[in-house]
Amino acid sequence: MTTFLDGAVADPERFSALFDAHYEEIRRYIGRRLNLDIAEDLAAETFLIAFRRRDSFDAAKGGIRPWLYGIATNLIGSHRRAELRRYRALARSEPSDADDNHDQRVVDRVAARVTVQKLSAALAGLSRGERDVVLLVAYGELTYDEVAAALGIAYGTVASRLSRARTKLRDALGVEV
């Protein structure tokens, strides 16, 4: 299925329409994977790479979203150590209870922090491929076909990585995922 934006990929004069349509989504995805400080830079770099490689875009291999998510995921890969350090630091961080006058807010914050710690530790325990698939599905809301296109892997590989990751997350978190 070809869309108006597919044509914008090849046309430098219309490429800004692609940027306008997808920049914020890609920035949010990167921000969730790394942090907001670097998300804007990497999102901009994603579109710079997309612009430079616009001649290689093939709509038959997948849509624009998976193509952009694939570029963004590859950029994140170069920042993977920072991502792992972030998950490990969140997993080690101590809950703060500095606001004793507001008991319920403290309880809520501690519960949220503990959840973030457990989830961060669980994500850090996944392999790179498993983490990429989980976060593309969870943060990017991509379908299995779109994840396969984004990462350049087979649909079955997406399904098996996601299945293994869900098992690991379920075991680590003690909940159904």
KEGU-343556 format. One record per residue: z, y, x of N, C-alpha, C, CB in turn. Coordinates in steps of 0.02 Angstrom, whole numbers, padded with zeros to 5 digits, always signed. Glycine has a CB too. Layout:
BEGIN
ZYXZYXZYXZYX
...
# end
This chain:
BEGIN
+00000-00059+00042+00000+00000+00000+00000+00062+00044+00061+00000-00048
-00051+00102+00040-00057+00164+00079-00031+00222+00038-00130+00175+00100
+00007+00265+00070+00034+00323+00036+00007+00387+00069+00111+00323+00038
+00020+00442+00037+00002+00508+00065+00029+00515+00135+00027+00565+00019
+00091+00493+00146+00122+00502+00211+00090+00458+00264+00196+00487+00206
+00061+00401+00246+00026+00360+00295-00028+00401+00329-00004+00297+00262
-00064+00441+00290-00115+00485+00317-00086+00540+00360-00156+00515+00262
-00025+00561+00345+00008+00614+00383+00025+00590+00453+00071+00638+00348
+00035+00525+00462+00050+00499+00529-00007+00514+00576+00063+00423+00526
-00067+00502+00556-00125+00510+00599-00147+00583+00607-00183+00470+00573
-00129+00625+00561-00152+00695+00561-00098+00741+00588-00173+00717+00490
-00106+00767+00650-00055+00809+00679-00036+00870+00636-00077+00833+00747
-00084+00895+00598-00071+00953+00555-00025+00935+00496-00136+00982+00530
-00026+00872+00475+00015+00850+00417+00077+00811+00437-00028+00809+00371
+00087+00801+00502+00143+00761+00526+00210+00791+00504+00141+00754+00602
+00213+00856+00495+00275+00888+00473+00298+00862+00405+00266+00964+00471
+00251+00840+00362+00270+00812+00297+00309+00747+00307+00207+00799+00254
+00290+00708+00356+00326+00646+00372+00396+00664+00398+00287+00605+00425
+00400+00713+00441+00465+00736+00468+00509+00759+00411+00455+00793+00519
+00483+00801+00368+00522+00828+00311+00546+00772+00265+00480+00878+00272
+00506+00722+00255+00523+00668+00208+00575+00620+00236+00461+00629+00190
+00578+00611+00303+00620+00557+00330+00671+00578+00382+00576+00507+00360
+00670+00640+00405+00716+00661+00459+00789+00649+00441+00705+00734+00476
+00810+00673+00384+00881+00670+00366+00904+00598+00361+00894+00707+00300
+00864+00555+00333+00880+00484+00326+00889+00451+00395+00826+00446+00286
+00843+00465+00441+00846+00438+00508+00907+00466+00546+00781+00452+00547
+00920+00531+00538+00978+00562+00570+01043+00530+00547+00979+00638+00556
+01048+00517+00481+01109+00485+00454+01117+00415+00482+01107+00482+00377
+01063+00377+00486+01066+00310+00514+01091+00311+00586+00996+00276+00510
+01062+00354+00626+01083+00359+00696+01155+00383+00700+01036+00408+00735
+01174+00431+00659+01243+00456+00659+01293+00402+00642+01250+00513+00610
+01275+00357+00598+01320+00302+00581+01325+00251+00637+01296+00267+00517
+01271+00243+00674+01270+00194+00729+01304+00222+00792+01199+00173+00745
+01294+00286+00806+01322+00315+00867+01373+00368+00847+01266+00346+00912
+01353+00430+00844+01396+00483+00817+01352+00543+00801+01452+00503+00868
+01380+00588+00763+01340+00645+00739+01318+00692+00794+01379+00684+00687
+01356+00695+00849+01337+00739+00904+01270+00720+00934+01390+00737+00958
+01257+00656+00939+01195+00633+00969+01141+00619+00917+01207+00570+01010
+01160+00613+00854+01113+00594+00802+01055+00643+00795+01149+00588+00735
+01069+00706+00797+01015+00755+00790+00965+00750+00847+01043+00827+00787
+00991+00743+00908+00946+00737+00965+00904+00674+00961+00986+00737+01030
+00935+00617+00945+00897+00555+00941+00850+00553+00881+00945+00495+00938
+00869+00585+00827+00823+00588+00769+00762+00630+00789+00859+00619+00707
+00773+00685+00822+00717+00726+00845+00673+00687+00894+00742+00791+00877
+00706+00650+00939+00668+00609+00987+00629+00554+00951+00716+00579+01039
+00658+00526+00898+00623+00476+00858+00556+00503+00833+00666+00453+00798
+00558+00564+00806+00497+00593+00779+00449+00616+00835+00514+00652+00735
+00475+00635+00892+00433+00651+00948+00395+00589+00972+00474+00682+01006
+00431+00534+00977+00399+00471+00996+00348+00450+00943+00452+00415+01006
+00367+00456+00879+00321+00439+00825+00258+00481+00829+00355+00448+00756
+00266+00546+00843+00208+00590+00848+00163+00568+00906+00230+00663+00857
+00194+00553+00963+00155+00533+01021+00120+00466+01010+00200+00528+01083
+00151+00422+00970+00124+00356+00959+00089+00350+00891+00179+00304+00964
+00074+00406+00860+00046+00405+00792-00018+00365+00786+00034+00475+00768
-00056+00362+00841-00119+00324+00839-00107+00249+00835-00161+00339+00901
-00047+00227+00854-00032+00155+00852-00001+00133+00786+00015+00137+00909
+00013+00180+00741+00042+00161+00676-00008+00120+00636+00064+00224+00637
+00016+00064+00610-00027+00019+00571+00009+00005+00505-00042-00048+00609
-00015+00036+00451+00016+00029+00386+00015-00044+00362-00019+00073+00334
-00031-00084+00388-00034-00154+00368+00025-00194+00395-00100-00185+00393
+00057-00170+00449+00114-00204+00478+00179-00184+00445+00118-00190+00553
+00179-00132+00406+00239-00108+00373+00232-00034+00360+00301-00122+00415
+00275-00009+00320+00272+00062+00301+00299+00108+00355+00309+00073+00238
+00300+00171+00338+00324+00222+00384+00399+00214+00398+00310+00292+00356
+00439+00201+00345+00511+00195+00355+00529+00142+00407+00545+00178+00288
+00503+00080+00400+00520+00030+00451+00497+00050+00521+00490-00037+00432
+00439+00082+00525+00413+00105+00590+00462+00155+00621+00343+00136+00582
+00484+00203+00582+00531+00254+00607+00599+00222+00624+00540+00310+00556
+00623+00178+00580+00686+00144+00594+00681+00101+00657+00707+00100+00534
+00623+00071+00669+00613+00032+00730+00618+00076+00792+00546-00003+00728
+00586+00134+00790+00590+00181+00846+00662+00203+00856+00543+00243+00833
+00695+00221+00801+00765+00244+00806+00810+00189+00833+00791+00267+00737
+00800+00128+00810+00841+00072+00834+00830+00060+00908+00825+00007+00794
+00768+00067+00931+00755+00060+01003+00789+00114+01043+00679+00061+01017
+00790+00175+01018+00826+00229+01051+00901+00215+01052+00812+00296+01017
+00926+00190+00997+00997+00172+00994+01013+00119+01046+01016+00147+00923
+00965+00073+01056+00974+00021+01107+00989+00050+01175+00913-00022+01110
+00957+00106+01191+00970+00137+01256+01039+00170+01259+00916+00189+01272
+01069+00179+01200+01136+00206+01196+01187+00153+01173+01137+00266+01148
+01168+00091+01179+01208+00036+01153+01278+00033+01183+01173-00030+01166
+01284+00047+01247+01350+00045+01277+01397+00095+01244+01346+00058+01353
+01371+00154+01228+01413+00203+01194+01433+00178+01125+01375+00270+01188
+01387+00145+01090+01402+00117+01024+01458+00065+01030+01339+00085+00993
+01452+00019+01078+01504-00032+01086+01571-00001+01105+01482-00082+01139
+01569+00048+01150+01632+00082+01168+01664+00115+01107+01619+00135+01223
+01622+00144+01064+01648+00177+01004+01681+00125+00957+01591+00213+00967
+01647+00069+00945+01677+00018+00902+01741-00010+00932+01627-00039+00891
+01741-00021+00997+01802-00047+01030+01858+00004+01029+01787-00068+01102
+01842+00067+01039+01894+00119+01036+01923+00126+00966+01865+00187+01059
+01879+00124+00916+01904+00127+00847+01948+00067+00831+01845+00130+00797
+01930+00010+00857+01970-00051+00845+02038-00046+00878+01932-00112+00871
+02043-00010+00935+02107-00004+00970+02149+00055+00947+02094+00003+01044
+02118+00103+00912+02154+00165+00896+02213+00150+00850+02107+00215+00863
+02265+00188+00860+02326+00180+00821+02323+00222+00758+02388+00200+00863
+02346+00195+00702+02349+00235+00641+02397+00293+00650+02371+00191+00581
+02380+00350+00621+02422+00409+00625+02462+00417+00560+02379+00473+00637
+02527+00430+00569+02569+00442+00510+02607+00508+00517+02619+00384+00500
+02573+00558+00544+02604+00623+00557+02622+00661+00495+02559+00664+00599
+02596+00643+00438+02606+00682+00377+02655+00646+00330+02538+00694+00341
+02718+00639+00353+02768+00601+00315+02785+00631+00248+02830+00595+00355
+02772+00695+00237+02790+00726+00174+02744+00706+00117+02788+00801+00181
+02689+00676+00132+02641+00657+00082+02630+00582+00087+02574+00696+00091
+02678+00544+00062+02679+00472+00072+02615+00437+00051+02736+00443+00033
+02589+00453-00007+02530+00417-00030+02470+00432+00014+02514+00435-00102
+02462+00494+00035+02406+00510+00079+02412+00473+00145+02402+00586+00091
+02472+00467+00170+02482+00430+00232+02464+00357+00222+02555+00437+00255
+02487+00327+00168+02471+00257+00154+02396+00248+00149+02506+00234+00089
+02363+00294+00113+02290+00290+00106+02255+00296+00173+02265+00344+00058
+02277+00343+00214+02245+00352+00279+02256+00292+00325+02271+00415+00312
+02316+00266+00325+02331+00208+00367+02289+00148+00345+02406+00191+00364
+02284+00138+00279+02244+00082+00253+02171+00091+00273+02251+00077+00177
+02146+00152+00268+02077+00166+00286+02067+00155+00361+02056+00237+00266
+02114+00178+00401+02108+00171+00474+02109+00097+00494+02166+00208+00510
+02154+00059+00463+02157-00013+00478+02091-00046+00460+02216-00046+00440
+02063-00027+00403+01998-00055+00383+01944-00037+00433+01979-00030+00313
+01942+00025+00455+01893+00047+00505+01904+00009+00570+01898+00123+00516
+01966+00000+00589+01980-00037+00651+01955-00108+00647+02055-00037+00666
+01969-00142+00592+01947-00211+00584+01871-00215+00582+01976-00241+00519
+01839-00170+00545+01766-00171+00540+01735-00155+00607+01743-00121+00487
+01762-00107+00643+01735-00089+00708+01741-00147+00757+01772-00028+00736
+01798-00181+00757+01807-00238+00801+01758-00294+00781+01879-00264+00798
+01749-00304+00717+01703-00356+00693+01631-00340+00714+01707-00364+00617
+01610-00277+00707+01543-00257+00726+01533-00263+00801+01529-00185+00704
+01584-00246+00840+01579-00252+00913+01572-00325+00933+01640-00221+00947
+01597-00371+00892+01593-00442+00907+01526-00474+00890+01645-00478+00870
+01482-00438+00857+01416-00465+00841+01370-00457+00901+01386-00429+00780
+01320-00500+00905+01269-00491+00956+01228-00429+00940+01222-00555+00961
+01191-00405+00988+01150-00345+00979+01101-00354+00920+01110-00328+01043
+01067-00411+00919+01018-00424+00866+01051-00428+00797+00981-00489+00880
+01109-00461+00794+01145-00466+00730+01167-00398+00706+01205-00513+00737
+01194-00358+00753+01218-00291+00735+01161-00247+00710+01253-00258+00795
+01103-00250+00745+01045-00211+00724+01024-00229+00653+00986-00222+00772
+01020-00293+00637+00999-00315+00571+01050-00293+00518+00991-00392+00569
+01114-00305+00531+01166-00285+00482+01164-00211+00468+01236-00305+00508
+01158-00171+00520+01162-00098+00511+01097-00069+00482+01177-00064+00576
+01040-00100+00495+00978-00078+00463+00981-00093+00388+00917-00113+00494
+01010-00150+00369+01017-00167+00298+01071-00123+00266+01035-00242+00290
+01128-00116+00299+01185-00079+00270+01174-00004+00271+01248-00096+00307
+01156+00024+00327+01149+00096+00333+01080+00121+00312+01162+00118+00405
+01028+00085+00332+00960+00106+00317+00936+00083+00250+00914+00082+00370
+00972+00035+00220+00953+00005+00156+00882-00022+00158+00960+00057+00100
+00863-00052+00216+00797-00082+00223+00798-00152+00195+00775-00082+00297
+00741-00174+00170+00733-00243+00147+00724-00288+00208+00672-00249+00098
+00728-00353+00198+00717-00399+00253+00648-00388+00284+00724-00472+00229
+00597-00378+00242+00529-00366+00268+00528-00302+00310+00479-00360+00210
+00562-00250+00287+00563-00187+00324+00601-00194+00390+00594-00131+00281
+00656-00232+00389+00693-00244+00451+00649-00282+00500+00759-00283+00437
+00614-00333+00476+00569-00372+00519+00517-00326+00551+00535-00428+00478
+00488-00282+00510+00438-00235+00537+00469-00187+00586+00405-00196+00479
+00529-00162+00570+00562-00113+00614+00578-00143+00682+00626-00088+00581
+00600-00205+00684+00621-00236+00746+00566-00278+00779+00681-00279+00734
+00510-00287+00743+00456-00328+00771+00475-00401+00776+00436-00301+00838
+00512-00426+00727+00533-00496+00726+00511-00528+00660+00610-00502+00736
+00516-00593+00657+00496-00629+00596+00547-00621+00541+00485-00703+00612
+00524-00626+00479+00567-00623+00421+00624-00674+00426+00526-00634+00357
+00607-00735+00447+00656-00788+00453+00710-00772+00505+00623-00853+00472
+00691-00736+00558+00739-00715+00608+00788-00665+00578+00703-00685+00669
+00762-00619+00538+00805-00571+00503+00856-00608+00460+00764-00522+00460
+00831-00656+00421+00875-00693+00375+00928-00732+00414+00834-00741+00332
+00908-00765+00469+00957-00805+00506+01007-00761+00542+00921-00850+00556
+00985-00705+00571+01032-00659+00604+01082-00630+00553+00995-00602+00639
+01056-00612+00495+01100-00584+00444+01150-00636+00419+01059-00556+00385
+01127-00697+00412+01171-00751+00390+01227-00763+00441+01131-00816+00378
+01208-00767+00506+01258-00777+00558+01307-00718+00561+01225-00786+00627
+01280-00657+00554+01322-00598+00557+01371-00597+00498+01279-00534+00556
+01348-00614+00439+01392-00616+00380+01448-00666+00390+01352-00633+00317
+01433-00724+00419+01484-00774+00432+01536-00746+00481+01453-00838+00460
+01513-00715+00534+01558-00687+00584+01600-00631+00553+01519-00660+00645
+01569-00588+00514+01606-00533+00482+01656-00559+00431+01557-00484+00448
+01636-00608+00393+01681-00639+00344+01742-00668+00379+01644-00694+00304
+01731-00704+00434+01786-00733+00472+01831-00679+00502+01759-00779+00527
+01801-00627+00530+01839-00575+00562+01878-00531+00513+01794-00531+00603
+01848-00519+00455+01879-00474+00406+01919-00511+00353+01826-00432+00373
+01905-00574+00345+01940-00612+00294+01919-00594+00223+02014-00603+00301
+01858-00568+00216+01832-00549+00150+01760-00572+00145+01836-00472+00138
+01735-00575+00083+01666-00593+00071+01622-00533+00085+01656-00618-00002
+01569-00542+00126+01522-00488+00141+01452-00507+00121+01523-00470+00215
# end
